[in-house]
Amino acid sequence: MRKHKKRVHVAAWAGAAVILFFVVVAIFAGQIAPHDPSALGPAYLAPSQEHLLGTNDLGQDIFSELVFGTRVSLLIGVFSALIVTIVGTVLALISGYMGGKTDRLITAVTNIAMAVPSLPLTMLLIAYLKSGMFSLIIAISITAWTGTARILRSRVRQICEMPYIKIEKTMGVKTPVILLKHILPNLKDILLTRAALSVSSAMMTESGLSFLGLGTYGQKSWGNILHFAFFRNSILRGQVWWYLPPILCISIAVMGFMLIGYYGQQRAE
């Protein structure tokens, strides 16, 4: 049992270290990047001391793009997860606590939303929304809140069956007090898990959409770098330094958030 707990804590610290690394890179991107990522120069240069990962088809420094792409990818992932967590938590609290028709209505809406394929719906929303980071965050959030709402709603229902909650209801304690003081704190471990997994899911979705050419314009994320790398034939040219680094960054960042989610899940159990 102790060994299991030790492994869980090691995983949590490893995930936190990975996330902290990328957060530092995102914050200090201007100081870390050796070049302006939008500056043009000689195209298709191989890695060197001046250009650590070479240059792309426009002569832009790939390493600098990767550094600034950290900021875009993290912002989209974190803000999407924040919206998803808030919406899912509010709906779960209302549904689980109120019960009755309110619960049935919210549950029905959640089930219908879960039945709709999320990726095609996200692509459709992006096609109708104005292009940009904010639109991408909204499109991802609209299709990703259902899992959080459903899981939290089950936990809220369990808590509401506890004797102390029933006693407070009988004593006439106001609903906001019960929700915020006694129910919400008992959801913290599940909230940590869902928030961390929502960040990783949002980053994966953004990467996929950007790879398809539906990402942000004028701001290159890791997915955008992949898009231009593959559509400019980097594989045929053997330019591993162009397409492999963003793939590694996406994988490592997602792994970091999933390790934090695993830690939250073990605490919830």
Solvent accessible surface area in square Angstrom, and as a share of the most:
residue,aa,sasa,rsa
1,M,170,0.76
2,R,213,0.78
3,K,156,0.66
4,H,63,0.28
5,K,106,0.45
6,K,143,0.61
7,R,146,0.53
8,V,9,0.05
9,H,90,0.40
10,V,91,0.52
11,A,16,0.13
12,A,11,0.09
13,W,188,0.66
14,A,42,0.33
15,G,0,0.00
16,A,39,0.31
17,A,60,0.47
18,V,27,0.16
19,I,32,0.16
20,L,115,0.57
21,F,121,0.50
22,F,12,0.05
23,V,54,0.31
24,V,64,0.37
25,V,17,0.10
26,A,11,0.09
27,I,109,0.55
28,F,101,0.42
29,A,0,0.00
30,G,44,0.43
31,Q,142,0.63
32,I,68,0.34
33,A,13,0.10
34,P,69,0.43
35,H,58,0.26
36,D,84,0.43
37,P,31,0.20
38,S,75,0.48
39,A,50,0.39
40,L,131,0.65
41,G,36,0.34
42,P,90,0.56
43,A,46,0.36
44,Y,68,0.26
45,L,66,0.33
46,A,60,0.47
47,P,59,0.37
48,S,58,0.38
49,Q,178,0.79
50,E,110,0.50
51,H,20,0.09
52,L,93,0.46
53,L,34,0.17
54,G,0,0.00
55,T,0,0.00
56,N,1,0.01
57,D,30,0.15
58,L,95,0.47
59,G,5,0.05
60,Q,18,0.08
61,D,4,0.02
62,I,0,0.00
63,F,48,0.20
64,S,0,0.00
65,E,5,0.02
66,L,18,0.09
67,V,7,0.04
68,F,55,0.23
69,G,0,0.00
70,T,3,0.02
71,R,86,0.31
72,V,12,0.07
73,S,2,0.01
74,L,13,0.06
75,L,67,0.33
76,I,0,0.00
77,G,0,0.00
78,V,68,0.39
79,F,93,0.39
80,S,0,0.00
81,A,4,0.03
82,L,92,0.46
83,I,57,0.29
84,V,3,0.02
85,T,22,0.13
86,I,95,0.48
87,V,57,0.33
88,G,0,0.00
89,T,14,0.08
90,V,72,0.42
91,L,46,0.23
92,A,1,0.01
93,L,15,0.07
94,I,68,0.35
95,S,1,0.01
96,G,0,0.00
97,Y,25,0.10
98,M,115,0.51
99,G,9,0.09
100,G,47,0.45
101,K,161,0.68
102,T,49,0.28
103,D,12,0.06
104,R,151,0.55
105,L,119,0.59
106,I,26,0.13
107,T,43,0.25
108,A,45,0.35
109,V,74,0.43
110,T,5,0.03
111,N,60,0.31
112,I,116,0.59
113,A,35,0.27
114,M,86,0.38
115,A,83,0.65
116,V,64,0.37
117,P,89,0.56
118,S,59,0.38
119,L,84,0.42
120,P,78,0.49
121,L,55,0.27
122,T,1,0.00
123,M,65,0.29
124,L,98,0.49
125,L,40,0.20
126,I,20,0.10
127,A,76,0.59
128,Y,180,0.68
129,L,68,0.34
130,K,176,0.75
131,S,68,0.44
132,G,26,0.25
133,M,36,0.16
134,F,148,0.62
135,S,15,0.10
136,L,3,0.01
137,I,13,0.07
138,I,48,0.25
139,A,0,0.00
140,I,4,0.02
141,S,5,0.03
142,I,81,0.41
143,T,23,0.13
144,A,37,0.29
145,W,32,0.11
146,T,13,0.08
147,G,18,0.17
148,T,0,0.00
149,A,4,0.03
150,R,123,0.45
151,I,79,0.40
152,L,0,0.00
153,R,70,0.25
154,S,52,0.34
155,R,72,0.26
156,V,0,0.00
157,R,82,0.30
158,Q,102,0.45
159,I,3,0.01
160,C,7,0.04
161,E,102,0.46
162,M,77,0.34
163,P,93,0.59
164,Y,90,0.34
165,I,0,0.00
166,K,99,0.42
167,I,99,0.50
168,E,25,0.11
169,K,83,0.35
170,T,120,0.70
171,M,142,0.63
172,G,59,0.56
173,V,48,0.28
174,K,152,0.64
175,T,51,0.30
176,P,80,0.51
177,V,65,0.37
178,I,1,0.00
179,L,26,0.13
180,L,113,0.56
181,K,137,0.58
182,H,47,0.21
183,I,0,0.00
184,L,51,0.26
185,P,62,0.39
186,N,67,0.34
187,L,0,0.00
188,K,120,0.51
189,D,27,0.14
190,I,29,0.15
191,L,33,0.17
192,L,68,0.34
193,T,13,0.08
194,R,49,0.18
195,A,32,0.24
196,A,7,0.05
197,L,53,0.26
198,S,12,0.07
199,V,11,0.06
200,S,7,0.04
201,S,59,0.38
202,A,3,0.03
203,M,2,0.01
204,M,102,0.46
205,T,35,0.20
206,E,1,0.00
207,S,12,0.08
208,G,32,0.31
209,L,0,0.00
210,S,0,0.00
211,F,67,0.28
212,L,94,0.47
213,G,21,0.20
214,L,47,0.24
215,G,6,0.06
216,T,4,0.02
217,Y,146,0.55
218,G,86,0.83
219,Q,84,0.38
220,K,53,0.22
221,S,0,0.00
222,W,1,0.00
223,G,0,0.00
224,N,9,0.05
225,I,1,0.01
226,L,18,0.09
227,H,32,0.14
228,F,61,0.25
229,A,0,0.00
230,F,65,0.27
231,F,117,0.49
232,R,92,0.33
233,N,79,0.40
234,S,0,0.00
235,I,94,0.48
236,L,149,0.74
237,R,133,0.48
238,G,42,0.40
239,Q,10,0.04
240,V,67,0.39
241,W,67,0.23
242,W,1,0.00
243,Y,40,0.15
244,L,70,0.35
245,P,19,0.12
246,P,0,0.00
247,I,63,0.32
248,L,90,0.45
249,C,22,0.13
250,I,13,0.07
251,S,59,0.38
252,I,75,0.38
253,A,1,0.01
254,V,16,0.09
255,M,94,0.42
256,G,0,0.00
257,F,18,0.07
258,M,99,0.44
259,L,42,0.21
260,I,27,0.14
261,G,1,0.01
262,Y,81,0.31
263,Y,42,0.16
264,G,0,0.00
265,Q,86,0.38
266,Q,46,0.20
267,R,122,0.45
268,A,50,0.39
269,E,149,0.67
